[in-house]
Amino acid sequence: MKRTLTLHVLTLAAVAVAMLLSAGVTYASVWEHEDVLEISRLHTIDDDLWVSANTFRLNGSVTGDVWSFGYTADISGKVNGSLQTFARVFRMNGSTDGSVRVFAQTLELSGYVGRSVLAMAETFTLDDGAVIGRDAHVLGSQISINGTIRNNAFLMGDRIEIRGMIEGNATLEGKKIVIMPPAVIQGDLVYKTEDSTDITIEPGVTILGTTSWNRDVDEGDGDDESSFGTDLLLSISSLLAAFLFGVIVVRIFRPYAEESYKQLRERTLAALATGVASVFGLIFCILILLVAIFSILAGMILIENGGLAVFGGPLLILSILLVPITSFLSVSGAVILYSGKIIVAFLIGAMIVKGVPGQSPLRASALILGLLVLGIVFLIPYLWFLAYAVVTVVGAGAIILGIRNCPRHQAQSASAQQPPPQ
């Protein structure tokens, strides 16, 4: 089943990118960055809203789309457009006329969604009275449907419970499925489980269409499927962490980030060669660091042995000097390698979303789109490791070239702007 789960993740991620692209990108958006951000009931934002906050509460209204990134998101107000959220905890008892696309650990919908829902969460709950106007695509571990889905439902998780109404077809895949009254499925029910007895349909449940079972077992998977929820959470956390890290780095080191982006776009082969050299340099620094640590221990032993103190002293001094130097170089190299995929994500996103001429390509919209595309590529079996290695190495090389060339280009620009001597 794990192979099937991976394919479903790939499909859902592709759907997510398609939805994001079809929604369009507004360049006159409102960007808010706070630790705690609350929009009161009296406040209306007449535009798209981008939020980066540890805690985000929307009690007012937004006429456009909402993008939020953080730990907790509570939506109690009105969103005229669509809602995209990356959070650990997401709760919505307000309403949106558009779609909801959420990647979270805990997700609870208690309000009204005018269009479709695309959700990836460890725990998903559609509360009693909540309404999804169109389809619902949910991928998670624990899924509970108590409200109404007015079209088709595609649910996949370890445990699925349905007490509400599905007005279209229901396609369910899980380890355990329980359908209990007053549940109503107006279309067909298709479920995939390891055994046909892994579903429980209690008396009082109404299914107007046909019910069919498809066996869904991949040999050799064993208990690996039990780690699906954890893997999903790690993937979401990794994507969110990379996005936030990229936004922060660009804000602090924008000239270097822009130069790195330029190097990646114009000197890709040089970036690849530089990245390969940096990997070997990082390995060398780590080896020297390990040798220095062991040399400190050896030097202390030699000093304690009075006859060899003449050798132990210089060895200890040299090793103590090498440890901070190689530690700094090793940590810096690791950070640059991690940042490599962020620069590549900016380039991919900028290629997808054509910006306004003269506008910087290092925009949050480009970064999130690029990271989503890379996330899809990294899910491809057997090829993900090669893709990850190439992206990391090329991006790291571009960053090194950007750091090296940025001061020189800044100096050239400054000299070019100076008026000629009289």
N, C-alpha and C positions, 0 to 999 in steps of 0.2 A: 504493500500500500504506500510505502514511502516514496517510491518512484512516481506513483500517481499523484501524491501530494505535491511533489516538486513540479510536475507538469501543470497542476492547477495553479500553483503559485506563479509560475511563468505566465500562464494565460491571464490571471488576474492583474499581474503587473503590466502586461501589455495593454489590457483594457484600461488600466489607470492612466497610462501615458497617453493613450488615444483620447480619453476624456479630457485630460488636462490640455492637450493641444487643441481639441475642438472648442474648448472654452475660451480660447484666445488669451492674449496678455495685454493688460492696460499699463501704459507707462506713466500715467499720472496718478498712481496709487498713493494711498496714505500708509506710511511705514511707522509703526510704533514699537519701541524697544524699552521694556521696563521689567523689573523683577516681578512686580504685581501690577497688572493693568486691568482696570475695571471701567467699563463704559456704562454710564448710568442710564436709567430709563428715559431721561429727558434729552439724551444725546443722540443725534443722528449723523452718521457719516455718509455723505453723498458721493461715494466713490468706492473703489475696491479697498480692502483693508488687509495689510500684512502685519502680523503680530509675532514678535519674538519675546516671550515672557515666561517666567517660571510658573506663574498663575495668571490665567486669562479668564475674565468674566465679562460676558456680553449680555447686558440687560437692556440696552437700547436697540437701535436699528442700523442696518447697513444696506444701502441701496445696491451695492455691487457684490462682488465675490469676497469671501473671507478666507485668508490663508493664515493659519496659526501654528506655531511651533513652540513647544515647551513641555512642562511636566503635567500641568492640569489645565483643562479647558472646560468651562461651563457656559453653555449657550442657552440663555433664557429669553433672549430677545428675538428680533425679526431680521432675517437675512433675505433680501430680494433675489440675490444671485445664488451661486453654489457655495458650498462650504468644504474646504480642504484642511485637514488637521493631522498633524503628527504630534502625538502626546502619549504620556503614560496612562493618564486617566482622562476620558472624554465623557461628558454628560451633556445631553441636550433635551430640554423640555420646552424649548421655544419652537420656532418654525422657520422653514426656508422654502422658497418657491422653486429652487433649483435642486441639484443633486448634492449628496453628502458622500465624501470620500475620506475615510478615516483610517489611519494606521495607529493603533494604540494597544496597550496591554489590557486595559479595562474600558469597555465601551457600553454606554447605556443610553438608549433612545427612548424618550418619553413624550416627544412632541410630534410635529408634522413635517414630513419631507414631501415636497411637491413632485419630485421626479425620482430618480433611482438612488440606491445606496450601494456603495462599494466599500466593504469593510474588511480589514485584516486585524484581528485582535485575539488575544488569548481567551478573554471572556466577553461575549456579546449578548446583550439583553435588549429585546424590543418589548417595552412595558405595555401593560394593558391600557388601551386607549390611544397608543401611538399608531401613526399611519405612515406607510411608505407608498407614495403615489404610483410608482411603477415597479420595476424589478428590484430584487435584492440579491446581491452577490456577497456572501459572507464566508470568510475563511478563518477558522479559529479552533480553539480547543473545547470550550464550553459555550454552546449556543442555545439561547432560550427565546422562543418566539411566543409572545403573549398578545401582541397587538395585531394589526392588519397590514397585509401586503397585497396591494391591489392588482398585482400582475404576477409574474413568475418568480419563484424563489429557488436560488441555487445555494445550498448550504452544505458546508463540509467541515467536520470537526470530530473530535473524539466522542463527545456526547451531545446529542441534539434533542431538545425538548420542544414540543409544539403544543400550545394551548390556544393559540389565536386563529386568525382566518387568513388563508392564502387563496386569492380569487383566481389565480391562474394555476399553472402546473408547478409541482414541487419536485425538485431533484435533490435528493439527500444522499450524503456519503459520510459514513462515520463508523465508529466502533460500537456505539450503542445509540439507538434511536427510540424515543418514547413519544407517542402522540396520544394525548389525553383530552377528554372533553373539557370545554365545549369546542374543541378544534374543528375547523371546517376547511377542507381542501376542495375547491370547486373544479379543478382540473385533474390531470393524471398525477399519480404518485409513483415516482421511480426512485428506488433506494438501492444503494450499494453498500454491502456489509460483507464481512468475512463469512458469515453464516446467515441463512434466511431467518433464523430465530433471534438474531440480534436486534430485531425491531419489535416494539410492543405497541399495538394499537388497541387502546382500551375501549370498552363499550361506551356508546354515546358519541363517538367520533363520526363525523360525516365526511365521506370521500365520494364525490360525484363521478369522478372519472375512474379509470382503471388503475390497478395497483400491480406493479411488477418489481421483481428483485433481480439485480445483476451481481454476480459474484465478482469481487474485486480483491484479489490476493496476488502479490508478487512473491515468488519463491525466494527464500533466503533473507527476507527483510526482518523476520522475527520481531523482537521488541523494539526495533529502531523507531517505529512510528510513535512510541510513547514520548519521544523527545521532540515531537513536532512543535508543541506549544513553546518550548524553550528556544528552539531554533528560530521560530517566527519572531519571538520577542527580541532575540539577538540581532536578527536582520533589521527589524524596525529601529532598534536602538542605534545600530551602526549607521544607518542612513541618516537618522536625526543628528547624531553626533558629528558626522562628516559635514552636514549642512551648517550646523551652528559654528563649527570650527572654521569652515570656509568663510562664513560671513564675518566672523570676528577678525580673522587674519587679514581679509581684504580691507576692513575698516582701519586696522592699525598700520598695515604695511602696503597700502595701495600702490605706491610707485613700483615697489618690487613685484607685486602681484601682476600689475599691468605689463611690466617688462618680461616676466616669466611667461605670461600668456602670449606675448608677441614672439618670444623665442620658440615656443611650442608651435605656433602657427606658421612661422616663416622658416624655422631651422629644425624641422622634426628629426632628420637624421643625425644632426649634431647633438640634439637633445638625447637621442637614443644612445649614442656613443658616450656622452657625458654621464648618463645614468648608469650604464654598465660599469664605467670606471668608478663611479661613486659606490656601487654595490661592493666591488672588490676593496675599495678603500675602507668601507664600513666594516667588512669582515676582518681586515687587517687591524683596524683600531680595536675591535673587540678582542682579537687574539692578544694584542699587546696589553690590553687592560687585564686580561686573565693572567698573563705572564707576570705583570707588575704586582698583582694581588698575591700570587704565590711567592714572588720574590720578596715581598715584605715579610711573609712568614719565614722564608729561608734566612733573610737578613737578621731577624730577631733571634733565630736559633743559633746562627753563627756568632752573634754578639754575646749570647749567653755562654757560649763555649769560648772562654778567654783566649785560647790560642789562635782562634780564627776571627777574632774581632776586627782585625785589620781588613779582612775581606767583607765582613758583614756590615760594617758602617757605611762604606760607599754604596754597597748594593741596596741597603735600606733607604738611603737618601735618594738615590736615583729612582727607586721604585715609588717612593712617596711623591716625587715630582711627576712621574708618569701617570699615576692614577687619576688626578683631576683633569689632566689634559686629555687623556684618552676617554675618560668618562664624558667630558663635554662633547668631544667629537662624535662619540658613539650615539649619545642622546640626540645631538643635532642631526646626525645622519638618519636616525630613525624617524624623527619628526619630518624631515624633508621627504623621505620615502612615503610616509603616510599622507603627506600633502600632495604627492604626485597625482593621485586620482582626482583630487579636487580641481587642479588646474585643467586636467583632461576633461572633467565634467563641465567646467566653464566653456571650453571650446565646443564640446558636443552640443550643449544647450544653446550656445550662440549660433551654431549652424542650423539648429532646428527653428529657433525664434529669431527672425531677422529684426534687429533693433533699429532705432531711429539713427540716421546718419549723424556721426559726431558724438553719439552717446557711448559711454563705456560699456564693453561687453560683459564686464564683471558684475552682473546683476543677479539678485536672488532667484528670479524666475529661471534664468539660464542654468544656475547651479542646481536647483532642485530637479529640473528636467534632465540635465546631464547625469546626475546621480541615479535617477530612476532608470535611465537607459543602461547605465553601467550595472545597476543591480540586476536587470534582466539578463544581461550578458553573463554575469557571474553565476547565474543559476543554470546555465547550459551544462549538462553533464559532460565530463571528460575535457571540455575546452575551457572551463572556468579558470583553472590554474594558469594556463598560458595567457589568457586574456588579462587576468589580474597582474601577472608578472610584467607583461608588456606595458600596460597602463601605468603601473607604479614606476617602472624604470624610466620610461619616456617622460612622465610628468616630473619625476625627481631631477632628471637631467635639465629639463626646461627651467626649473626653479634655480638650480645651481648657475646656469647661464644667466638667468635674470638677476641674481644677486651680484654676479661678476660684472655685468654690463650696465646695471642701473645707474651707479654713481657716475660713470663716464658719460652716459647719455644725458643725465641731468646737468652735468658740467657743460656739455656741448650746447644744450638748450639755453642755459643761463648766459653763456658767452654770446650766443646768437641774438639774445634779446637785449644785450647791452648796446647803448647808442655808440656809434663810432666816435673816436676822439676828434675834437675840434681842431 
